[in-house]
């Protein structure tokens, strides 16, 4: 059990380091079906592992200047409000229904990652070698309908922009509290789409948001009386930190578009497995 916890934690950390979000959905199925823990306890351990691993990853990104604190804090505060709501909702659902809903979430994440990966590949193919297609200048995003940036590239938090980021943050928090996911699959594309943030900065900012939302989810889970296997948690977190370090180092060697599509396929396969186990279990 302990070796499996280390291995599964490393896989989750690796996926977070490579993609910045989305890969955390592996945690609950691995803990529930690989280690054999109850679904709700798996959610709590997932939140702890994802939160600590994401915070470690954020510190590395922050030191490189690859994170935007103001936008991240706005997102995170909203998510921390939503996480206890998600915890309450999950407590009202039968375990089988909770896992089936989780599989639906995984399918949505897989589609989202595949679309992002495909768009990234097309952009790379149409990008001239001398240009920097992944970097958005203020002029590129000044006409965005929701969020704008000043001449120095700093985000202008207008009321419309702030409310939009708060709304998406609450949704990410609810999903985090329900399923033990960080919400990066929502946060990364939202930051890129609505705040004009580059992929590199969106991933770093997302890790900070995930860490803060996870902290709120952990507290709400423990207050709700959810059990916690401390030994498994320590092994899972240790594996996650190791995987995060490897993932962030390896992310420089691979195309983000390719990684998105690979993880989309993996998540889809796990979602199908979860559905099969819950609908056809004895």
SETOR-798729 format. One record per residue: x, y, z of N, C-alpha, C in turn. Coordinates in steps of 0.001 Angstrom, whole numbers, padded with zeros to 6 digits, always signed. Layout:
XYZXYZXYZ
...
END
This chain:
+000823-001211+000000+000000+000000+000000+000861+001266+000000
+001939+001250+000802+002769+002438+000919+003532+002726-000373
+004057+001655-001008+004763+001851-002272+003820+002350-003357
+002588+001823-003360+001593+002291-004326+001270+003755-004090
+001171+004139-002821+000883+005542-002494+001989+006456-003003
+003250+006042-002834+004371+006826-003347+004313+006942-004865
+004050+005801-005531+004005+005777-006990+002874+006640-007524
+001682+006466-006955+000520+007232-007437+000696+008722-007164
+001273+009058-006006+001534+010456-005703+002503+011068-006701
+003522+010282-007089+004498+010770-008065+003840+011028-009415
+002886+010177-009797+002186+010367-011075+001374+011659-011055
+000694+011903-009943-000096+013127-009817+000814+014359-009839
+001922+014302-009090+002866+015418-009081+003474+015664-010451
+003791+014578-011151+004347+014701-012500+003368+015407-013433
+002107+015004-013356+001099+015612-014228+000891+017081-013910
+000937+017440-012618+000796+018848-012237+001995+019658-012729
+003190+019088-012620+004377+019786-013072+004404+019989-014571
+003857+019032-015306+003873+019109-016762+002784+020019-017324
+001601+019989-016711+000458+020686-017296-000066+021844-016467
+000237+021900-015159-000258+022976-014312-001695+022792-013859
-002370+021771-014302-003760+021521-013902-004371+020460-014775
-005344+019740-014222-006005+018689-014986-005549+017311-014563
-004237+017156-014368-003708+015847-013996-004067+015425-012589
-004468+016372-011735-004822+016028-010364-006045+015114-010290
-006800+015010-011380-007976+014139-011351-007587+012670-011239
-006321+012349-011461-005870+010968-011302-005859+010541-009840
-005742+011499-008914-005496+011181-007512-006611+010341-006891
-007852+010782-007009-008959+010076-006351-009143+008657-006896
-009188+008434-008218-009296+007047-008705-008142+006160-008253
-006927+006690-008229-005778+005902-007794-005889+005512-006326
-006295+006464-005503-006441+006178-004075-007623+005246-003804
-008721+005455-004531-009926+004664-004284-009805+003237-004819
-009275+003093-006034-009250+001783-006674-007881+001122-006636
-006810+001926-006514-005472+001357-006433-005060+001038-005015
-005259+002000-004107-004893+001811-002703-006031+001169-001921
-007272+001379-002373-008428+000755-001722-009058+001569-000620
-008915+002894-000680-009513+003760+000332-010934+004160-000063
-011781+004522+000906-013117+005036+000570-013013+006319-000257
-014032+006577-001057-013987+007708-001983-013794+009034-001257
-014518+009248-000163-014436+010541+000516-013085+010729+001205
-012512+009675+001746-011172+009778+002314-010146+010039+001213
-010387+009459+000045-009504+009700-001106-009539+011171-001511
-010715+011793-001433-010850+013206-001758-010015+014053-000807
-010054+013745+000490-009296+014512+001480-007798+014398+001232
-007313+013163+001022-005875+012955+000775-005466+013633-000532
-006336+013559-001523-006054+014216-002802-005872+015715-002605
-006754+016333-001831-006654+017768-001581-005344+018130-000887
-004945+017321+000103-003704+017592+000824-002505+017488-000114
-002470+016393-000885-001349+016179-001801-001289+017250-002880
-002432+017511-003499-002477+018508-004569-002129+019893-004035
-002619+020214-002827-002350+021523-002250-000874+021740-001967
-000241+020778-001287+001169+020917-000939+002046+020894-002192
+001746+019960-003097+002537+019844-004324+002423+021109-005176
+001201+021630-005289+000994+022843-006082+001713+024039-005478
+001703+024135-004151+002382+025257-003498+003886+025204-003745
+004451+023991-003686+005881+023840-003968+006186+024236-005414
+005311+023816-006326+005491+024182-007723+005349+025676-007951
+004417+026298-007235+004223+027747-007360+005465+028504-006923
+006093+028086-005829+007282+028776-005344+008388+028769-006395
+008534+027642-007087+009545+027560-008144+009213+028505-009298
+007928+028531-009669+007502+029411-010766+007614+030882-010366
+007258+031188-009137+007274+032573-008643+008693+033133-008655
+009650+032295-008282+011043+032735-008273+011516+033080-009688
+010936+032471-010689+011292+032746-012075+010462+033876-012673
+009549+034440-011868+008686+035505-012370+007572+035005-013259
+007183+033739-013095+006175+033138-013955+004831+032981-013243
+004436+033993-012477+003146+033974-011788+002698+035415-011555
+001388+035643-011629+000817+036969-011386-000025+036901-010111
+000487+037513-009051-000115+037391-007728-001504+038039-007634
-001725+039285-008107-003051+039908-007922-004198+039100-008521
-004065+038688-009778-005127+037896-010406-005294+036565-009699
-004180+035969-009281-004241+034685-008589-004950+034780-007250
-004678+035856-006506-005330+036030-005202-006839+036205-005352
-007250+036932-006373-008681+037130-006609-009365+035796-006885
-008761+035021-007758-009265+033694-008075-009324+032811-006824
-008216+032825-006076-008088+031930-004936-009093+032254-003827
-009280+033542-003542-010235+033926-002482-011642+033438-002809
-012021+033573-004077-013339+033084-004495-013403+031571-004380
-012329+030896-004778-012305+029440-004696-012363+028928-003272
-011751+029645-002355-011760+029236-000948-013159+029348-000345
-013970+030209-000913-015371+030303-000484-016173+029131-001055
-015854+028753-002284-016603+027689-002936-016278+026302-002431
-015049+026080-001945-014628+024742-001525-015505+024135-000422
-015836+024868+000656-016724+024287+001676-018106+023941+001121
-018575+024713+000149-019867+024396-000478-019776+023060-001200
-018667+022842-001903-018465+021570-002586-018379+020413-001614
-017720+020632-000485-017628+019589+000539-019010+019220+001062
-019845+020224+001298-021210+019961+001786-022011+019176+000755
-021895+019544-000514-022627+018846-001575-022209+017387-001644
-020890+017130-001591-020414+015744-001678-020913+014898-000515
-021083+015532+000659-021581+014800+001816-023039+014391+001702
-023778+015024+000798-025196+014699+000613-025406+013617-000451
-024329+013218-001139-024465+012284-002263-023997+010886-001882
-024660+009843-002397-024152+008475-002224-022783+008343-002886
-021936+007473-002351-020569+007347-002857-020537+006956-004331
-021442+006066-004736-021469+005630-006133-021805+006798-007059
-022801+007603-006679-023170+008763-007492-022039+009772-007538
-021343+009944-006403-020220+010882-006344-019139+010489-007353
-018824+009195-007428-017792+008731-008348-018248+008823-009804
-019531+008591-010048-020038+008726-011422-019995+010183-011873
-020353+011093-010981-020245+012517-011308-018787+012901-011530
-017916+012288-010755-016486+012541-010927-016015+012082-012304
-016548+010961-012766-016167+010476-014102-016654+011431-015194
-017827+012031-014995-018320+013037-015946-017376+014236-015969
-016933+014666-014781-015982+015771-014702-014695+015422-015447
-014235+014191-015291-013015+013763-015973-013184+013815-017496
-014351+013418-017975-014606+013484-019415-014547+014926-019917
-015131+015843-019145-015087+017261-019534-013659+017784-019537
-012880+017373-018537-011489+017799-018475-010706+017264-019668
-010957+015983-020017-010256+015371-021150-010553+016121-022445
-011827+016463-022655-012204+017210-023864-011528+018573-023866
-011548+019246-022707-010934+020562-022589-009439+020521-022915
-008736+019531-022362-007298+019424-022584-006993+019068-024033
-007829+018216-024645-007599+017840-026035-007769+019060-026952
-008814+019847-026694-009053+021041-027513-007904+022023-027364
-007453+022246-026128-006339+023157-025898-005071+022657-026569
-004840+021336-026501-003664+020770-027130-003702+020892-028639
-004881+020681-029216-005027+020793-030665-004824+022228-031123
-005404+023177-030389-005218+024594-030740-003756+024993-030636
-003097+024494-029589-001687+024809-029426-000842+024264-030564
-001171+023056-031033-000426+022469-032144-000625+023282-033419
-001878+023694-033666-002158+024479-034869-001453+025830-034827
-001437+026452-033629-000749+027735-033494+000746+027578-033731
+001321+026475-033240+002746+026237-033422+003080+026023-034893
+002192+025326-035612+002431+025068-037028+002348+026347-037856
+001501+027299-037400+001326+028546-038142+002253+029657-037671
+003096+029337-036707+003979+030349-036120+005310+030368-036849
+005749+031530-037270+007038+031660-037928+008159+031497-036907
+009295+030915-037292+010385+030673-036342+010873+031921-035637
+010807+033067-036301+011354+034301-035713+010391+035003-034779
+009158+034465-034668+008159+035119-033817+008005+034383-032508
+007261+035005-031581+006994+034387-030274+005484+034310-030108
+004910+033241-030611+003450+033159-030663+002813+032944-029305
+003594+032430-028349+002995+032119-027053+003003+033306-026107
+003568+034428-026543+003628+035614-025689+002656+036656-026191
+001789+037116-025306+000807+038118-025687+001245+039482-025187
+001266+040426-026056+001598+041792-025670+000325+042520-025271
+000450+043671-024593-000732+044438-024225-001590+044802-025420
-000943+045058-026574-001709+045421-027754-002565+044274-028255
-002112+043027-027990-002857+041864-028459-004152+041678-027686
-004179+042135-026430-005311+041810-025577-006103+043028-025128
-005736+044217-025589-006392+045416-025053-007868+045499-025434
-008261+044756-026469-009656+044792-026873-010465+043646-026296
-009881+042897-025313-010623+041818-024679-011887+042380-024042
-013030+041689-024153-014286+042223-023644-014369+042279-022127
-013574+041486-021410-013723+041409-019963-012564+042041-019205
-011322+041656-019537-010154+042145-018818-009181+042812-019774
-008562+043866-019310-007590+044588-020124-006299+044742-019356
-005238+045120-020081-003938+045351-019472-003439+046746-019844
-002640+047315-018940-002120+048653-019207-000898+048572-020132
-000269+049698-020362+000855+049754-021303+002048+048927-020845
+002104+048617-019533+003205+047820-019006+002860+046331-018924
+001669+045988-019381+001264+044590-019351+000611+044154-018064
+000352+045078-017136-000284+044742-015867-001797+044648-016041
-002411+043679-015368-003843+043467-015471-004622+044606-014823
-005622+045113-015547-006518+046146-015011-007783+045446-014506
-007969+045441-013200-009112+044730-012615-010344+045634-012605
-010993+045739-013750-012263+046454-013814-013319+045621-013083
-014472+046227-012810-015515+045505-012080-015980+044274-012854
-016126+044413-014181-016574+043283-014980-015542+042160-014965
-014276+042526-015085-013200+041546-015053-013157+040849-013698
-013237+041622-012617-013162+041049-011268-014307+040085-011006
-015528+040470-011388-016672+039593-011151-016562+038289-011939
-016046+038371-013154-015889+037175-013970-014874+036220-013349
-013728+036748-012921-012721+035907-012292-013220+035331-010966
-013996+036118-010227-014561+035620-008967-015534+034470-009213
-016365+034604-010233-017341+033560-010546-016650+032253-010910
-015643+032340-011779-014930+031132-012182-014176+030536-010995
-013663+031400-010120-012979+030926-008926-013899+030150-008008
-015126+030632-007830-016103+029922-006990-016409+028549-007571
-016590+028478-008887-016867+027195-009537-015714+026224-009327
-014487+026721-009496-013311+025873-009281-013265+025383-007835
-013621+026257-006893-013622+025872-005490-014655+024808-005173
-015838+024935-005732-016895+023933-005503-016452+022572-006017
-015885+022539-007214-015408+021275-007781-014264+020696-006949
-013424+021567-006416-012331+021115-005564-012856+020456-004298
-013830+021089-003658-014398+020529-002440-015145+019228-002676
-015775+019095-003821-016543+017885-004127-015653+016710-004494
-014639+016963-005340-013912+015863-005962-012420+015816-005641
-011910+016756-004877-010498+016711-004527-009572+017159-005634
-010098+017845-006637-009273+018352-007734-008921+019806-007461
-007845+020262-008074-007417+021634-007814-008175+022676-008598
-008748+022284-009732-009470+023235-010567-008601+023891-011614
-007357+023401-011778-006464+024000-012756-006962+023902-014180
-007757+022876-014460-008295+022711-015813-009252+023845-016175
-009817+024507-015158-010643+025697-015389-009791+026953-015298
-008911+026977-014305-008160+028192-014001-007210+028584-015125
-006447+027613-015648-005450+027935-016680-006096+028535-017929
-007091+027853-018543-007698+028474-019728-008433+029767-019427
-009018+029890-018224-009720+031124-017870-008751+032292-017767
-007609+032066-017142-006612+033128-017029-006098+033545-018398
-005905+032580-019277-005415+032887-020616-006473+033626-021440
-007729+033169-021313-008803+033719-022146-009250+035095-021681
-009471+035240-020376-010105+036459-019872-009122+037507-019351
-007890+037092-019019-006936+038080-018505-005773+038308-019458
-005763+037619-020598-004692+037812-021567-003345+037328-021078
-003331+036348-020179-002097+035845-019595-001476+034789-020507
-000170+034745-020590+000504+033723-021389+000351+032364-020713
+000559+031296-021470+000450+029943-020932+001416+029748-019769
+002644+030240-019908+003664+030064-018880+003238+030695-017561
+002743+031938-017620+002305+032623-016400+000999+032039-015856
+000129+031577-016755-001138+030995-016312-000905+029730-015502
+000059+028913-015920+000373+027680-015185+000918+028013-013804
+001862+028975-013715+002419+029359-012427+001383+029951-011499
+000524+030820-012030-000544+031429-011230-001551+030377-010797
-001853+029452-011686-002794+028382-011375-002325+027550-010189
-001034+027272-010112-000511+026469-009003-000732+027164-007663
-000583+028497-007620-000850+029235-006396-002329+029148-006015
-003196+029309-007009-004639+029257-006763-005040+027874-006264
-004519+026838-006909-004839+025463-006519-004441+025205-005073
-003264+025691-004678-002793+025483-003314-003742+026128-002299
-004184+027348-002586-005056+028057-001648-006454+027444-001602
-006988+027062-002753-008306+026427-002780-008254+025077-002069
-007178+024324-002293-007035+023025-001641-006998+023177-000128
-006321+024222+000368-006257+024451+001814-007656+024641+002393
-008486+025405+001694-009858+025597+002151-010634+024282+002121
-010418+023505+001061-011102+022218+000956-010676+021251+002036
-009384+021254+002379-008879+020363+003432-009552+020676+004762
-009589+021968+005090-010206+022376+006365-011677+021963+006402
-012387+022197+005309-013812+021868+005290-014037+020356+005369
-013157+019562+004767-013270+018105+004843-013045+017613+006275
-011999+018140+006930-011693+017709+008294-012759+018168+009278
-013290+019379+009079-014368+019866+009941-015611+019005+009784
-015824+018495+008573-016968+017623+008314-016775+016226+008892
-015591+015949+009461-015360+014662+010116-014878+013559+009188
-014327+013922+008042-013832+012899+007119-012583+012236+007703
-012482+010894+007612-011299+010186+008143-010070+010475+007305
-008885+010221+007887-007641+010506+007178-006581+009485+007586
-006065+008747+006597-004953+007819+006810-003657+008614+006692
-003037+008882+007833-001875+009777+007871-000688+009179+007123
-000450+007889+007272+000709+007254+006639+000580+007304+005119
-000584+006946+004611-000811+007001+003162-000673+008430+002667
-001185+009372+003443-001108+010783+003056+000344+011241+002920
+001178+010881+003908+002592+011270+003873+003283+010677+002650
+003018+009407+002359+003629+008751+001196+003143+009392-000103
+001873+009687-000172+001300+010276-001382+001876+011671-001624
+001999+012454-000561+002555+013808-000683+004030+013748-001069
+004782+012830-000459+006201+012685-000784+006390+012343-002258
+005593+011399-002742+005646+011050-004161+005258+012228-005036
+004253+012982-004600+003788+014137-005372+004849+015213-005518
+005572+015488-004433+006627+016509-004491+007752+016078-005434
+008101+014800-005372+009142+014291-006276+008688+014380-007726
+007435+013999-007961+006903+014050-009317+006801+015467-009848
+006435+016406-008979+006333+017808-009385+007690+018328-009855
+008750+018005-009117+010091+018465-009483+010498+017901-010839
+010252+016616-011040+010586+015987-012317+009735+016575-013443
+008440+016783-013173+007525+017300-014190+007901+018695-014654
+008259+019568-013714+008625+020933-014098+009928+020959-014882
+010854+020064-014543+012098+019992-015302+011847+019447-016708
+010971+018440-016796+010700+017808-018095+009825+018673-018989
+009027+019570-018388+008111+020392-019183+008835+021292-020171
+010117+021586-019901+010887+022429-020802+011297+021686-022070
+011176+020364-022053+011654+019541-023165+010543+019095-024107
+009294+019305-023690+008173+018810-024486+007238+019949-024871
+006550+019768-025975+005545+020729-026409+004337+020644-025478
+003867+021813-025005+002694+021820-024122+001467+021261-024836
+001370+021489-026147+000235+020963-026913+000240+019441-026911
+001422+018840-027080+001525+017379-027066+001167+016828-025696
+001666+017475-024634+001365+017022-023275-000131+017076-022989
-000793+018137-023434-002229+018279-023205-002986+017113-023830
-002613+016745-025052-003330+015673-025741-003042+014306-025127
-001809+014086-024678-001473+012815-024034-002271+012647-022750
-002303+013694-021931-003045+013607-020673-004550+013528-020909
-005038+014135-021982-006465+014035-022299-006856+012576-022539
-006027+011854-023283-006305+010437-023546-006244+009625-022256
-005243+009897-021424-005100+009166-020165-006301+009403-019247
-006735+010654-019145-007887+010977-018297-009151+010307-018818
-009323+010281-020142-010479+009630-020740-010519+008146-020383
-009383+007491-020452-009323+006058-020128-009664+005809-018656
-009154+006663-017770-009454+006511-016341-010937+006759-016081
-011524+007732-016775-012954+008025-016611-013801+006826-017018
-013442+006193-018123-014174+004999-018577-014058+003883-017534
-012864+003732-016958-012661+002711-015924-013535+002980-014704
-013606+004241-014275-014424+004602-013109-015897+004285-013364
-016385+004622-014548-017775+004322-014898-018026+002823-014862
-017119+002052-015449-017264+000598-015491-017293+000001-014090
-016375+000449-013225-016306-000084-011864-017576+000206-011065
-018180+001366-011286-019345+001733-010500-020661+001171-011060
-020743+001003-012366-021974+000497-012953-022027-001014-013029
-020865-001657-013063-020835-003097-013247-020143-003823-012117
-019979-003136-010975-019394-003827-009823-020402-004768-009224
-019881-005799-008629-020758-006824-008044-021470-006314-006791
END
